């Protein structure tokens, strides 16, 4: 079992007191204290694995209906099969929804696991299960119990470039709070972009210097860092931080340096490529994710919106399916052109699927018994359908796959040992995958 337990100061800098710095966690560097700690820990943790691959996630909060997307049932009665027809893809014999024409074009790169299941039909516990591998919260206790796979990746791998945040969520983390680090520590929480990358005035608040400071008046970094020399004593005494001098220059580099700022600057992209991705959260989020992993981030989650369609399934899906289709297909093609596809794993999933039977409100309800997820890139084989559901999509017919199996596949693909354990809040070592096994057909 692996266990991983010149002395003059500028006027602007003198106005920043130690107390003020400690109160709001270094926003004059554009960072929260968790980000500072992450940089320090990344420099000090000698057991960390050097990452060679990255992960981009499309999280479909609320649960996407498999029957209308990747596991269609054209021979079922109308009240089961839904409003769409299947279309052929670039992989012979594989059919997906007519609302995914662009993904159909790149199906030879995609894999659909059609036999995922777990035992809960409530949003919060199911979201926790899919994002951590463990059942945990209940209706009475929604607090996260285990770290998200993004935080595990952040802890195990760090960033591929030391200036970049290792784990980013776009535009922010999902509402239930299960994309965080829990007992791994706030150091490994995601860096939240904080705004919609499709907005005309898109900017990243966490990379913005506060009023009174500009890049011009912090260019003399040695002078600025001397302002913080006496902070080390104060922070160490509180038990919140050790070795500030080991990483404070890295923290400043994240704000004043070019690498991070350039990665978030979508305005430098070819407008035609931005149009191909789609001028919406899905498309610009996918493009931003590509830029981030290209710059050295290891895990990016694009939170795509709410898919809980109990009513009016058809018009709701019309809002979500085309932009998701464009974003995923263009990301695949863009990564391939750049020679990055084998090094970037793409994962699309939600907390569960939707009921085979359309309800009386023309919608589909929660369904954890059998649903589909998408995996592509990262050196995986492509063009495969893994597992099978019953003729009406109610239950798994073959190759049952658990949330832990999905995470084991992701970790294995990224090079994270599956026998890795981290101590929980009581000090007990907890497996990152429990009994989960990688999906060998994909490897």
C-alpha positions as CSV (number, residue, x, y, z in Angstrom):
1,X,0.0,0.0,0.0
2,X,1.4,3.4,-0.9
3,X,0.7,6.1,1.7
4,X,1.4,9.8,1.4
5,X,1.0,11.1,4.6
6,X,18.4,46.5,-2.3
7,X,16.2,47.1,0.9
8,X,13.8,49.9,-0.2
9,X,10.1,49.0,-0.4
10,X,7.7,50.6,-2.9
11,X,5.0,52.9,-1.4
12,X,2.1,50.7,-2.5
13,X,3.7,47.7,-0.9
14,X,4.3,49.5,2.5
15,X,0.5,50.1,2.7
16,X,-0.2,46.3,2.8
17,X,-0.1,45.3,6.5
18,X,0.6,41.8,7.8
19,X,-2.8,41.7,9.4
20,X,-4.5,42.6,6.2
21,X,-2.5,39.9,4.3
22,X,-3.5,37.2,6.8
23,X,-7.2,38.3,6.8
24,X,-7.9,37.7,3.2
25,X,-5.3,35.2,2.2
26,X,-3.0,37.1,-0.1
27,X,-5.4,38.5,-2.7
28,X,-2.8,41.1,-3.4
29,X,-1.1,38.2,-5.2
30,X,-4.4,37.3,-6.8
31,X,-4.4,34.0,-4.8
32,X,-6.3,32.5,-2.0
33,X,-4.3,30.9,0.8
34,X,-5.1,27.5,-0.5
35,X,-3.4,28.4,-3.8
36,X,-0.3,29.5,-1.9
37,X,-0.3,26.4,0.1
38,X,-0.7,24.3,-3.0
39,X,2.4,25.9,-4.5
40,X,4.4,25.3,-1.3
41,X,3.3,21.7,-1.0
42,X,4.0,21.1,-4.7
43,X,7.6,22.2,-4.2
44,X,8.1,20.1,-1.1
45,X,6.3,16.9,-1.7
46,X,9.0,14.6,-3.0
47,X,6.7,11.6,-3.4
48,X,4.6,13.2,-6.1
49,X,4.5,11.5,-9.5
50,X,5.6,13.5,-12.5
51,X,2.5,13.9,-14.6
52,X,2.7,13.2,-18.4
53,X,-1.1,13.3,-19.1
54,X,-4.0,15.6,-18.3
55,X,-7.7,15.2,-17.9
56,X,-10.6,17.4,-19.2
57,X,-14.0,16.6,-17.7
58,X,-17.5,17.6,-18.9
59,X,-19.7,17.3,-15.8
60,X,-23.4,17.1,-16.7
61,X,-24.9,18.1,-13.3
62,X,-28.3,16.6,-12.9
63,X,-27.8,13.5,-15.0
64,X,-27.9,13.2,-18.8
65,X,-30.4,10.7,-20.3
66,X,-28.6,7.8,-22.0
67,X,-31.5,6.9,-24.2
68,X,-31.4,10.3,-26.0
69,X,-27.6,10.4,-26.4
70,X,-25.3,7.4,-26.4
71,X,-27.5,4.4,-25.7
72,X,-30.6,4.8,-27.9
73,X,-33.4,2.3,-28.1
74,X,-35.0,2.8,-31.5
75,X,-37.0,-0.5,-31.3
76,X,-38.6,0.3,-27.9
77,X,-42.1,1.8,-27.7
78,X,-42.3,5.6,-28.2
79,X,-42.7,6.3,-24.4
80,X,-39.2,4.7,-23.9
81,X,-37.2,5.6,-27.0
82,X,-37.7,9.4,-26.8
83,X,-37.7,12.1,-29.5
84,X,-34.5,11.4,-31.4
85,X,-33.4,8.9,-34.0
86,X,-30.0,7.2,-34.1
87,X,-27.4,8.1,-36.7
88,X,-24.4,6.2,-38.0
89,X,-20.9,7.2,-36.9
90,X,-17.3,6.9,-38.1
91,X,-17.2,3.5,-36.4
92,X,-19.1,0.9,-38.3
93,X,-22.0,-0.5,-36.4
94,X,-22.0,2.2,-33.7
95,X,-25.0,4.6,-33.6
96,X,-25.6,7.6,-31.4
97,X,-28.2,10.4,-31.2
98,X,-29.0,12.5,-34.2
99,X,-28.3,15.6,-32.0
100,X,-24.6,14.5,-31.9
101,X,-23.6,14.7,-35.6
102,X,-20.2,16.1,-34.8
103,X,-19.4,13.5,-32.3
104,X,-20.6,10.9,-34.8
105,X,-17.8,12.2,-37.1
106,X,-15.1,11.5,-34.5
107,X,-16.6,8.4,-33.0
108,X,-13.5,6.4,-33.8
109,X,-11.8,8.4,-31.1
110,X,-14.7,8.0,-28.6
111,X,-15.7,5.3,-26.2
112,X,-19.1,4.9,-24.5
113,X,-19.4,2.8,-21.3
114,X,-23.1,1.9,-21.4
115,X,-23.3,-0.2,-18.2
116,X,-22.4,2.2,-15.4
117,X,-24.5,1.7,-12.2
118,X,-24.7,2.5,-8.5
119,X,-27.4,2.3,-5.9
120,X,-28.8,5.7,-5.3
121,X,-31.3,7.9,-7.1
122,X,-30.8,11.2,-5.1
123,X,-28.7,13.9,-6.6
124,X,-26.3,14.6,-3.7
125,X,-25.3,11.1,-2.7
126,X,-25.0,10.1,-6.4
127,X,-22.9,13.2,-7.3
128,X,-20.7,12.3,-4.4
129,X,-20.5,8.7,-5.5
130,X,-19.5,9.5,-9.1
131,X,-17.0,12.2,-8.2
132,X,-15.3,10.5,-5.3
133,X,-16.0,6.8,-5.8
134,X,-17.7,6.5,-2.4
135,X,-21.3,6.8,-1.2
136,X,-21.3,9.3,1.6
137,X,-23.8,12.2,2.0
138,X,-27.5,11.7,2.8
139,X,-30.5,14.1,2.7
140,X,-29.8,14.9,6.4
141,X,-26.0,15.4,5.9
142,X,-24.9,16.8,2.5
143,X,-21.3,17.6,3.5
144,X,-18.7,15.9,1.4
145,X,-17.1,12.8,2.9
146,X,-14.3,11.9,0.5
147,X,-12.1,13.9,-1.9
148,X,-13.0,14.4,-5.5
149,X,-11.0,12.6,-8.2
150,X,-9.7,16.1,-9.3
151,X,-8.3,16.7,-5.8
152,X,-6.7,13.2,-5.8
153,X,-5.1,14.0,-9.1
154,X,-3.9,17.4,-7.8
155,X,-2.4,15.7,-4.7
156,X,-0.8,12.8,-6.6
157,X,0.5,14.6,-9.7
158,X,0.5,18.3,-9.1
159,X,0.8,20.5,-12.2
160,X,2.9,19.8,-15.2
161,X,4.2,23.4,-15.0
162,X,4.9,24.8,-11.5
163,X,3.4,28.2,-12.4
164,X,0.0,26.6,-13.2
165,X,-2.8,25.6,-10.9
166,X,-3.0,21.7,-11.1
167,X,-6.8,21.5,-10.8
168,X,-9.3,24.1,-12.3
169,X,-13.1,24.2,-12.4
170,X,-14.9,26.2,-15.1
171,X,-16.7,28.5,-14.4
172,X,-16.8,27.3,-10.8
173,X,-17.2,24.1,-8.8
174,X,-20.6,22.4,-8.9
175,X,-23.3,23.3,-6.4
176,X,-23.1,20.3,-4.1
177,X,-19.5,20.9,-3.2
178,X,-18.2,17.5,-4.2
179,X,-15.4,18.7,-6.4
180,X,-13.2,19.6,-3.5
181,X,-10.4,18.0,-1.4
182,X,-12.0,17.3,2.0
183,X,-9.4,15.6,4.2
184,X,-6.6,16.0,1.6
185,X,-6.6,19.7,2.7
186,X,-7.7,23.0,1.1
187,X,-4.4,23.0,-0.7
188,X,-5.9,20.6,-3.2
189,X,-9.2,22.3,-3.8
190,X,-9.8,23.4,-7.4
191,X,-8.8,26.9,-8.6
192,X,-12.2,28.3,-9.6
193,X,-12.2,30.4,-12.8
194,X,-15.1,32.4,-11.3
195,X,-16.8,33.6,-14.5
196,X,-18.2,32.4,-17.8
197,X,-15.5,32.2,-20.5
198,X,-18.1,33.0,-23.1
199,X,-18.8,36.4,-21.5
200,X,-17.7,39.5,-23.5
201,X,-16.0,40.8,-20.4
202,X,-14.5,37.5,-19.3
203,X,-11.8,37.9,-16.7
204,X,-10.5,35.7,-13.9
205,X,-11.0,37.4,-10.5
206,X,-8.4,35.3,-8.8
207,X,-5.7,36.6,-11.1
208,X,-6.6,40.2,-10.7
209,X,-4.5,42.5,-8.4
210,X,-6.6,44.5,-5.9
211,X,-7.1,48.2,-6.1
212,X,-3.9,50.1,-5.4
213,X,-1.6,47.5,-7.0
214,X,-0.7,47.1,-10.6
215,X,1.9,45.1,-12.6
216,X,4.0,48.2,-12.9
217,X,4.4,48.7,-9.2
218,X,5.2,45.1,-8.4
219,X,7.8,44.5,-11.1
220,X,10.6,44.7,-8.6
221,X,9.8,41.4,-7.1
222,X,12.6,41.2,-4.7
223,X,11.4,44.4,-3.0
224,X,7.8,43.2,-2.9
225,X,8.9,39.8,-1.4
226,X,10.8,41.6,1.3
227,X,7.5,43.1,2.4
228,X,6.3,39.6,3.3
229,X,9.5,38.4,5.1
230,X,8.1,39.0,8.5
231,X,4.8,37.2,7.6
232,X,6.5,33.8,7.9
233,X,6.8,34.1,11.7
234,X,3.2,35.0,12.0
235,X,1.8,32.3,9.8
236,X,4.1,29.6,11.2
237,X,2.9,30.4,14.7
238,X,-0.6,29.8,13.6
239,X,0.2,26.4,12.3
240,X,-1.3,27.3,8.9
241,X,1.9,27.4,6.9
242,X,5.5,26.5,6.9
243,X,8.3,27.4,4.6
244,X,6.8,30.5,3.1
245,X,10.1,31.4,1.5
246,X,10.1,28.2,-0.4
247,X,7.2,29.2,-2.6
248,X,6.3,32.9,-2.2
249,X,8.2,33.7,-5.4
250,X,6.1,31.1,-7.2
251,X,2.9,32.6,-5.9
252,X,3.9,36.0,-7.2
253,X,5.0,34.5,-10.5
254,X,1.5,33.1,-10.9
255,X,0.0,36.6,-10.8
256,X,2.7,38.7,-12.5
257,X,4.2,36.2,-14.9
258,X,3.0,35.5,-18.4
259,X,2.3,31.8,-18.4
260,X,-0.9,31.8,-16.3
261,X,-2.3,35.0,-17.7
262,X,-1.7,33.9,-21.2
263,X,-3.4,30.6,-20.6
264,X,-6.6,32.3,-19.5
265,X,-6.5,34.9,-22.3
266,X,-9.0,33.5,-24.9
267,X,-8.7,36.7,-26.9
268,X,-5.5,35.4,-28.4
269,X,-7.3,32.5,-30.1
270,X,-8.2,32.6,-33.7
271,X,-11.8,33.8,-33.8
272,X,-12.7,31.1,-36.4
273,X,-11.5,28.4,-33.9
274,X,-13.6,30.0,-31.2
275,X,-16.6,29.9,-33.5
276,X,-15.9,26.2,-34.2
277,X,-15.9,25.4,-30.5
278,X,-19.1,27.4,-30.1
279,X,-19.8,30.7,-28.5
280,X,-21.4,29.3,-25.4
281,X,-20.2,28.0,-22.0
282,X,-19.7,24.5,-23.3
283,X,-17.5,25.6,-26.3
284,X,-15.5,28.3,-24.7
285,X,-15.1,26.2,-21.5
286,X,-13.7,23.4,-23.6
287,X,-11.3,25.8,-25.4
288,X,-10.2,27.3,-22.1
289,X,-9.6,23.8,-20.8
290,X,-7.4,23.0,-23.8
291,X,-5.4,26.1,-23.2
292,X,-4.9,25.3,-19.5
293,X,-3.7,21.7,-20.0
294,X,-1.5,23.0,-22.8
295,X,0.1,25.4,-20.3
296,X,0.5,22.8,-17.6
297,X,-2.7,22.2,-15.7
298,X,-3.4,18.5,-15.0
299,X,-7.1,18.4,-14.4
300,X,-9.9,20.8,-15.7
301,X,-13.6,20.3,-15.1
302,X,-16.1,22.1,-17.2
303,X,-19.4,22.3,-15.3
304,X,-21.9,22.4,-18.1
305,X,-25.2,23.3,-16.5
306,X,-28.3,21.6,-15.2
307,X,-29.6,18.4,-16.8
308,X,-32.3,17.5,-14.4
309,X,-35.1,17.2,-17.0
310,X,-38.2,15.9,-15.1
311,X,-40.4,18.0,-17.4
312,X,-40.3,19.0,-21.0
313,X,-37.4,16.7,-21.9
314,X,-37.2,17.6,-25.6
315,X,-36.9,21.4,-25.4
316,X,-34.5,21.1,-22.5
317,X,-32.3,18.7,-24.4
318,X,-32.4,21.0,-27.4
319,X,-30.6,23.6,-25.3
320,X,-27.9,21.2,-24.1
321,X,-27.1,18.6,-26.7
322,X,-26.0,20.7,-29.6
323,X,-23.4,22.8,-27.6
324,X,-22.1,19.7,-25.8
325,X,-21.7,18.0,-29.2
326,X,-19.8,20.9,-30.7
327,X,-17.6,21.3,-27.7
328,X,-16.5,17.6,-27.4
329,X,-16.0,17.0,-31.1
330,X,-14.1,20.2,-31.7
331,X,-11.9,19.6,-28.6
332,X,-11.1,16.1,-30.0
333,X,-10.1,17.5,-33.4
334,X,-8.2,20.4,-32.0
335,X,-6.2,18.1,-29.7
336,X,-5.5,15.8,-32.5
337,X,-4.2,18.6,-34.8
338,X,-1.9,19.8,-32.0
339,X,-0.6,16.3,-31.3
340,X,-2.1,16.3,-27.8
341,X,-4.9,13.8,-28.0
342,X,-2.9,10.8,-26.7
343,X,-1.9,12.9,-23.7
344,X,-5.3,14.4,-22.8
345,X,-8.0,12.1,-21.4
346,X,-11.6,13.4,-21.9
347,X,-14.4,12.3,-19.6
348,X,-18.1,13.2,-19.8
349,X,-20.4,12.0,-17.0
350,X,-23.1,13.1,-14.5
351,X,-24.4,11.6,-11.2
352,X,-26.7,9.1,-12.9
353,X,-28.9,8.6,-16.0
354,X,-32.6,9.1,-16.6
355,X,-35.6,6.7,-16.4
356,X,-36.2,4.6,-19.5
357,X,-39.9,5.4,-19.3
358,X,-40.9,9.0,-20.1
359,X,-43.1,10.4,-17.3
360,X,-46.4,12.1,-17.4
361,X,-44.7,15.5,-17.6
362,X,-42.8,14.6,-20.8
363,X,-39.6,14.2,-18.9
364,X,-37.3,11.6,-17.4
365,X,-36.7,11.0,-13.7
366,X,-33.5,9.9,-11.9
367,X,-32.1,6.5,-12.8
368,X,-28.9,5.0,-11.2
369,X,-29.5,1.4,-12.3
370,X,-27.8,1.8,-15.7
371,X,-26.4,4.8,-17.5
372,X,-23.6,5.9,-19.9
373,X,-20.4,7.9,-19.7
374,X,-17.9,8.9,-22.4
375,X,-14.2,8.4,-22.4
376,X,-11.8,9.5,-25.1
377,X,-8.1,10.3,-25.8
378,X,-5.4,9.8,-23.3
379,X,-4.0,6.9,-25.3
380,X,-7.1,4.8,-24.9
381,X,-8.4,2.7,-27.7
382,X,-11.3,4.4,-29.6
383,X,-14.6,3.6,-31.2
384,X,-15.8,1.1,-28.6
385,X,-19.0,0.5,-26.8
386,X,-18.3,-1.1,-23.4
387,X,-21.1,-3.0,-21.7
388,X,-24.8,-3.2,-22.7
389,X,-28.1,-2.3,-21.2
390,X,-31.4,-4.1,-21.4
391,X,-33.6,-3.5,-24.6
392,X,-35.4,-0.6,-22.9
393,X,-32.4,0.6,-21.0
394,X,-33.6,-0.2,-17.5
395,X,-30.8,-2.3,-16.1
396,X,-27.3,-3.6,-17.0
397,X,-27.3,-6.5,-19.4
398,X,-23.5,-7.0,-19.6
399,X,-20.2,-5.7,-18.3
400,X,-21.4,-3.9,-15.1
401,X,-19.2,-0.9,-14.3
402,X,-19.0,0.9,-11.0
403,X,-18.0,4.5,-10.2
404,X,-14.8,3.1,-8.7
405,X,-14.0,1.3,-12.0
406,X,-14.3,4.6,-13.8
407,X,-12.0,6.3,-11.4
408,X,-9.6,3.4,-11.5
409,X,-9.5,3.8,-15.3
410,X,-8.9,7.5,-15.1
411,X,-6.1,7.1,-12.5
412,X,-4.4,4.3,-14.3
413,X,-4.5,6.3,-17.6
414,X,-2.9,9.3,-15.8
415,X,-0.2,7.1,-14.2
416,X,-1.5,7.2,-10.6
417,X,-0.8,3.9,-8.7
418,X,-4.1,2.3,-7.8
419,X,-2.8,1.1,-4.5
420,X,-2.4,4.7,-3.3
421,X,-4.0,5.6,0.0
422,X,-4.4,8.9,1.8
423,X,-5.1,9.4,5.5
424,X,-8.6,10.7,6.3
425,X,-9.4,13.1,9.1
426,X,-8.9,10.3,11.7
427,X,-5.6,9.2,10.3
428,X,-7.0,6.0,8.7
429,X,-5.5,5.3,5.3
430,X,-8.3,5.3,2.6
431,X,-7.9,3.8,-0.9
432,X,-8.4,6.1,-3.8
433,X,-10.3,3.3,-5.7
434,X,-11.4,0.8,-3.1
435,X,-12.1,-2.4,-5.1
436,X,-12.3,-0.6,-8.5
437,X,-10.6,-2.1,-11.5
438,X,-9.6,-0.3,-14.8
439,X,-11.8,-1.0,-17.8
440,X,-9.3,-3.3,-19.6
441,X,-11.1,-3.1,-22.9
442,X,-10.1,0.5,-23.2
443,X,-6.4,0.1,-22.4
